[in-house]
């Protein structure tokens, strides 16, 4: 009964370590290749990793009903 939660934690830690290693390698590749390029390149543009394709969670943003000018004139920033 205790094996399953312990194994799940171990697996999550191992996956996090693997992701960290790949992220560091991608960043190092970007730093090295940037010296040879004229345009700015991001690590994601240079090398795509499988978790880059996973959908990102959208952050809930509240929009103010008033336009920016009205907020600024009222002193609400």
Buried (B, 14 or more C-beta within 10 A) or exposed (E): EEEEEEEEEEEEEEEEEEEEEBEEEBEEBBEEEBEEEEEEBEBEEBBEBEEEEEEEEEEEEEEEEEEEEEEEEEEEE
